[in-house]
Amino acid sequence: MLSRGNTAPMFFRILSKFPQSFSFCFAYGSGVKQQLGYNSVRSKRNMIDLIYVVDNARRWHAANLEQNYEHYSSMRLLGGGVIAKYQESFGAHVYFNTLVQIPEEDVIIKYGVVSTKDLLQDLTEWRSLYLAGRLHKPVEIIRNASSSKIQNAIDENLRSAVRTALLLLPEKFTEFELYRAISKLSYSGDFRMIFGENKNKVNNIVRPQIENFRNLYSATFDDLRHCLQLPVSGSDNQICTQDLTEATILAHLNALPKWPIRLIVERQTSGRYRQDTEDILIGVSRSSNYQGIVASCLRSIVWSSSVWQSIKNIPTAGIAKSVRYSWAKALKTFS
């Protein structure tokens, strides 16, 4: 299960400042979970990142404009309906307000708003791998999912992450390498990793959170014990092994979410779709380059969503905040 920490009272106080009509909320990032290179999770330099999942984006933004008008850029002049449409139209379908001061808690937050339907689509189909990727890693659950649909989609997303990571790994690997492969799924192809993030970000996320990763994926590992053997206990450098028969590789490929499969089919047929999907995946499972095929498709998904979401975030933050936020990110490239 995704983790809940002992900082809940602060999060609950922050949440009380927002409209309560959201169906799920989680916090993520270096301001919430320990990463190497940061002295403290609660360091003032670490902004707290929050995601609000709402059933009706127009109503939520309209209510939030009444409560927190100053959080928005000049887009607030357009009203909740236009903001909701902008949120749901392109990119990763998330609307962010960034560098929001919460003086009572002496923290700065960035919060994203996503419609329930769009979160469910990303978790189950990996159309953007934007929020799905964040939920591949340990996060802080602030409000539990209000429906079994969300929780079931979260569980499906975790299973997809493990199967995809196994497709990218050799027969033998360490437990650390497994969690690193999972975490890299949503970073490989992200243009911000070229300029805007610490080059060791994935290692920095995984190394201090091994136990959290174990807890997060324990149920998924149980489901896959027929093809994945993990060490019973001990160091994260102990060797894991997986079954690499064509049948198992094909099973992993068939279990991929909709959009990676769609890209694999498009690229293997040059967009002509003259073969059944199953036949194409059988061919990929027999290819010596199946790892490269899968990795390339994932990079394409992440590249597109990261570019468009970053462009989308400029007017939502406003020019001044965009420059401040981008500069802070750029510094991480050289830290």
C-alpha positions as CSV (number, residue, x, y, z in Angstrom):
1,M,0.0,0.0,0.0
2,L,1.2,3.6,-0.6
3,S,2.6,5.0,2.6
4,R,1.2,7.3,5.2
5,G,3.7,9.2,7.4
6,N,3.6,10.9,10.8
7,T,3.3,14.4,9.2
8,A,-0.5,13.9,8.6
9,P,-1.6,16.8,10.9
10,M,0.3,19.3,8.8
11,F,-1.1,17.9,5.6
12,F,-4.6,17.9,7.0
13,R,-4.3,21.5,7.9
14,I,-3.1,22.3,4.4
15,L,-6.0,20.4,2.9
16,S,-8.5,22.3,5.0
17,K,-7.7,25.4,3.1
18,F,-9.1,23.9,-0.2
19,P,-12.5,22.8,-1.4
20,Q,-13.2,19.4,0.0
21,S,-14.9,17.9,-3.0
22,F,-11.9,15.8,-4.1
23,S,-11.9,12.0,-4.3
24,F,-8.2,11.3,-3.7
25,C,-5.1,13.3,-2.7
26,F,-1.4,12.4,-2.4
27,A,1.9,14.2,-1.8
28,Y,5.1,13.3,-3.5
29,G,8.7,14.5,-4.2
30,S,11.7,15.5,-2.2
31,G,9.6,17.6,0.1
32,V,7.7,14.5,1.2
33,K,10.0,11.5,0.8
34,Q,13.7,11.4,1.6
35,Q,16.0,11.6,-1.3
36,L,19.8,11.5,-1.3
37,G,21.3,15.0,-1.7
38,Y,18.8,16.6,0.6
39,N,19.6,17.2,4.3
40,S,16.0,16.8,5.4
41,V,12.6,15.9,3.9
42,R,11.2,19.0,5.6
43,S,14.0,21.3,4.3
44,K,12.7,24.7,3.4
45,R,14.3,24.4,0.0
46,N,12.0,21.4,-0.8
47,M,8.6,22.4,-2.1
48,I,5.8,20.0,-1.2
49,D,4.0,18.6,-4.2
50,L,0.3,17.7,-4.0
51,I,-2.2,16.2,-6.4
52,Y,-5.9,16.7,-6.0
53,V,-8.1,14.3,-7.8
54,V,-11.6,15.8,-8.5
55,D,-14.8,14.4,-10.1
56,N,-15.8,17.8,-11.5
57,A,-12.9,20.1,-12.4
58,R,-15.1,23.1,-13.3
59,R,-16.9,23.1,-10.0
60,W,-13.7,22.5,-8.0
61,H,-11.8,25.4,-9.7
62,A,-14.8,27.7,-9.3
63,A,-14.9,26.9,-5.5
64,N,-11.1,27.2,-5.2
65,L,-11.1,30.6,-7.0
66,E,-13.4,31.8,-4.2
67,Q,-11.2,30.5,-1.5
68,N,-7.7,30.9,-3.0
69,Y,-7.9,33.4,-5.8
70,E,-4.3,34.5,-5.3
71,H,-3.0,31.0,-6.0
72,Y,-3.8,31.4,-9.7
73,S,-2.0,33.3,-12.4
74,S,-3.9,35.7,-14.6
75,M,-5.8,32.7,-16.0
76,R,-8.1,33.2,-12.9
77,L,-9.7,36.0,-14.9
78,L,-11.1,33.4,-17.3
79,G,-13.1,31.6,-14.6
80,G,-13.4,28.0,-13.4
81,G,-14.9,26.7,-16.6
82,V,-12.1,27.8,-18.9
83,I,-9.5,26.7,-16.4
84,A,-11.1,23.2,-16.2
85,K,-11.2,23.0,-20.0
86,Y,-7.6,24.0,-20.2
87,Q,-6.7,21.3,-17.6
88,E,-8.4,18.5,-19.5
89,S,-7.5,19.5,-23.1
90,F,-3.8,18.5,-23.5
91,G,-0.6,17.6,-21.9
92,A,-1.0,15.2,-19.0
93,H,-4.4,16.7,-18.2
94,V,-3.2,18.2,-14.9
95,Y,-3.5,21.9,-13.9
96,F,-0.7,23.2,-11.6
97,N,-0.5,26.1,-9.3
98,T,3.1,26.5,-8.1
99,L,5.1,28.3,-5.5
100,V,2.1,28.8,-3.3
101,Q,3.0,30.1,0.2
102,I,1.4,28.6,3.2
103,P,2.8,30.9,5.9
104,E,1.0,29.2,8.8
105,E,3.0,26.0,8.1
106,D,6.1,27.8,6.9
107,V,6.1,25.8,3.7
108,I,5.7,26.3,-0.1
109,I,3.5,24.0,-2.1
110,K,2.8,23.2,-5.7
111,Y,-0.5,21.5,-6.3
112,G,-1.9,19.8,-9.4
113,V,-5.6,19.2,-10.1
114,V,-6.6,16.2,-12.3
115,S,-10.1,14.8,-13.1
116,T,-10.8,11.4,-11.8
117,K,-11.5,10.1,-15.3
118,D,-8.1,11.3,-16.5
119,L,-6.2,9.8,-13.6
120,L,-7.9,6.4,-14.1
121,Q,-7.0,6.6,-17.8
122,D,-3.3,7.2,-17.1
123,L,-3.1,4.6,-14.4
124,T,-4.7,1.9,-16.6
125,E,-3.6,2.9,-20.1
126,W,-0.3,4.9,-19.6
127,R,-1.3,7.5,-22.1
128,S,1.1,10.0,-20.5
129,L,2.8,8.1,-17.7
130,Y,2.8,11.4,-15.8
131,L,0.8,10.6,-12.7
132,A,1.0,6.9,-13.2
133,G,4.8,7.3,-13.0
134,R,4.6,9.3,-9.8
135,L,2.5,6.5,-8.3
136,H,5.1,3.9,-9.3
137,K,7.1,5.3,-6.4
138,P,6.3,5.6,-2.7
139,V,4.1,8.7,-2.0
140,E,2.2,10.0,1.0
141,I,-1.5,9.4,0.8
142,I,-3.3,12.4,2.3
143,R,-6.9,11.3,1.6
144,N,-7.7,7.7,0.7
145,A,-9.4,7.0,-2.6
146,S,-13.1,7.5,-2.3
147,S,-13.9,4.7,-4.8
148,S,-12.7,1.2,-5.4
149,K,-12.1,2.2,-9.1
150,I,-9.2,4.4,-8.1
151,Q,-7.6,1.9,-5.8
152,N,-8.0,-0.9,-8.3
153,A,-6.4,1.3,-11.0
154,I,-3.5,2.1,-8.6
155,D,-3.0,-1.6,-8.0
156,E,-3.1,-2.3,-11.8
157,N,-0.5,0.4,-12.3
158,L,1.9,-1.2,-9.9
159,R,1.5,-4.6,-11.6
160,S,2.2,-3.0,-15.0
161,A,5.3,-1.2,-13.6
162,V,6.8,-4.5,-12.4
163,R,6.0,-6.4,-15.6
164,T,7.5,-3.6,-17.7
165,A,10.6,-3.3,-15.6
166,L,11.1,-7.1,-16.0
167,L,10.9,-6.7,-19.7
168,L,13.8,-4.2,-19.5
169,L,16.0,-6.2,-17.1
170,P,18.3,-9.2,-17.7
171,E,17.8,-12.6,-16.2
172,K,19.7,-11.7,-13.0
173,F,19.6,-8.4,-11.2
174,T,19.6,-7.0,-7.7
175,E,16.6,-5.8,-5.8
176,F,17.9,-2.2,-6.0
177,E,18.2,-2.6,-9.8
178,L,14.6,-3.7,-9.9
179,Y,13.3,-0.7,-8.1
180,R,15.5,1.6,-10.1
181,A,14.1,0.1,-13.3
182,I,10.6,0.7,-12.1
183,S,11.4,4.3,-11.1
184,K,13.1,5.0,-14.5
185,L,10.0,4.1,-16.5
186,S,8.6,7.7,-16.1
187,Y,12.0,9.5,-16.3
188,S,13.5,7.9,-19.4
189,G,12.5,10.2,-22.2
190,D,11.6,13.1,-19.9
191,F,13.2,16.2,-21.5
192,R,13.6,17.7,-18.0
193,M,16.2,15.1,-17.2
194,I,18.4,16.7,-19.9
195,F,18.2,20.1,-18.4
196,G,16.3,20.6,-15.1
197,E,16.9,17.6,-12.9
198,N,19.7,16.0,-11.0
199,K,21.3,13.4,-13.2
200,N,21.3,11.0,-10.2
201,K,17.6,11.6,-9.4
202,V,16.5,8.0,-9.8
203,N,19.2,6.5,-7.6
204,N,18.6,9.3,-5.1
205,I,14.9,8.3,-4.9
206,V,15.4,4.6,-4.6
207,R,18.4,4.2,-2.3
208,P,16.9,5.7,0.9
209,Q,13.5,4.2,0.3
210,I,14.2,0.5,-0.3
211,E,11.9,-0.6,2.6
212,N,9.1,1.7,1.2
213,F,9.5,0.1,-2.2
214,R,9.3,-3.4,-0.7
215,N,6.1,-2.5,1.1
216,L,4.6,-0.9,-1.9
217,Y,5.2,-3.9,-4.2
218,S,4.9,-6.8,-1.9
219,A,1.4,-7.9,-3.1
220,T,2.5,-7.5,-6.8
221,F,5.6,-9.7,-6.2
222,D,3.3,-12.4,-4.7
223,D,1.2,-12.3,-7.8
224,L,4.3,-12.8,-10.0
225,R,6.2,-15.3,-8.0
226,H,5.8,-17.9,-10.8
227,C,8.2,-15.9,-13.0
228,L,10.1,-13.7,-10.5
229,Q,12.3,-15.0,-7.6
230,L,13.3,-12.4,-5.0
231,P,15.7,-13.0,-2.0
232,V,13.7,-13.8,1.1
233,S,15.4,-11.1,3.1
234,G,18.7,-9.2,3.6
235,S,20.6,-6.8,1.4
236,D,19.1,-5.1,-1.6
237,N,22.2,-6.2,-3.5
238,Q,21.2,-9.9,-3.3
239,I,20.4,-11.4,-6.6
240,C,16.9,-11.8,-8.1
241,T,16.1,-14.0,-11.0
242,Q,13.4,-14.0,-13.6
243,D,12.0,-16.4,-16.2
244,L,13.0,-15.2,-19.7
245,T,11.3,-17.8,-21.8
246,E,9.4,-16.5,-24.8
247,A,6.1,-17.5,-23.2
248,T,6.8,-15.3,-20.2
249,I,8.1,-12.4,-22.2
250,L,4.9,-12.6,-24.3
251,A,2.8,-12.7,-21.2
252,H,4.5,-9.5,-20.0
253,L,4.0,-7.9,-23.4
254,N,0.3,-8.8,-23.5
255,A,-0.1,-7.3,-20.0
256,L,1.3,-3.9,-20.9
257,P,-1.1,-1.0,-20.8
258,K,-3.0,0.1,-23.9
259,W,-0.7,2.9,-25.1
260,P,2.7,1.1,-25.0
261,I,1.0,-1.8,-26.9
262,R,-0.4,0.6,-29.4
263,L,3.0,2.2,-30.0
264,I,4.7,-1.2,-30.3
265,V,2.1,-2.3,-33.0
266,E,2.4,1.0,-34.9
267,R,6.2,0.9,-35.0
268,Q,6.4,-2.8,-35.9
269,T,3.9,-2.4,-38.7
270,S,4.9,1.2,-39.8
271,G,1.3,2.2,-38.9
272,R,-0.4,-0.2,-41.4
273,Y,-2.0,-2.7,-38.9
274,R,-2.0,-5.6,-41.3
275,Q,-1.4,-8.2,-38.6
276,D,-3.3,-9.0,-35.4
277,T,-1.8,-7.5,-32.3
278,E,-1.1,-10.9,-30.8
279,D,0.9,-11.9,-33.9
280,I,3.0,-8.7,-33.6
281,L,3.6,-9.2,-29.9
282,I,4.7,-12.8,-30.6
283,G,7.2,-11.5,-33.1
284,V,8.5,-9.0,-30.5
285,S,8.8,-11.7,-27.8
286,R,11.0,-13.7,-30.2
287,S,13.2,-10.7,-31.1
288,S,16.6,-10.2,-29.6
289,N,15.8,-6.5,-29.4
290,Y,12.5,-6.7,-27.5
291,Q,14.0,-4.7,-24.6
292,G,14.9,-1.9,-27.0
293,I,11.5,-1.9,-28.6
294,V,9.7,-1.6,-25.3
295,A,12.1,1.1,-24.0
296,S,11.8,3.2,-27.1
297,C,8.0,3.2,-26.9
298,L,8.0,4.3,-23.3
299,R,10.5,7.1,-24.0
300,S,8.2,8.4,-26.7
301,I,5.2,8.5,-24.3
302,V,7.2,10.3,-21.6
303,W,8.9,12.7,-24.0
304,S,5.6,13.9,-25.5
305,S,3.7,14.3,-22.2
306,S,6.6,16.0,-20.4
307,V,7.1,18.5,-23.2
308,W,3.5,19.4,-23.6
309,Q,2.8,19.5,-19.8
310,S,5.8,21.8,-19.3
311,I,4.6,24.2,-22.0
312,K,1.1,24.0,-20.5
313,N,2.4,25.0,-17.1
314,I,3.8,28.3,-18.2
315,P,0.5,30.2,-18.4
316,T,-0.8,28.5,-15.3
317,A,2.2,29.6,-13.2
318,G,2.6,33.0,-14.9
319,I,5.9,34.3,-16.3
320,A,7.5,35.3,-13.0
321,K,6.8,32.1,-11.2
322,S,7.8,30.1,-14.3
323,V,11.2,31.7,-14.4
324,R,11.7,31.1,-10.6
325,Y,10.6,27.5,-10.8
326,S,12.6,26.8,-13.9
327,W,15.7,28.3,-12.4
328,A,15.4,26.2,-9.3
329,K,15.0,23.1,-11.4
330,A,18.0,24.0,-13.6
331,L,20.2,24.3,-10.5
332,K,19.5,20.7,-9.8
333,T,21.2,19.7,-13.1
334,F,24.5,20.8,-11.6
335,S,23.9,19.8,-8.0
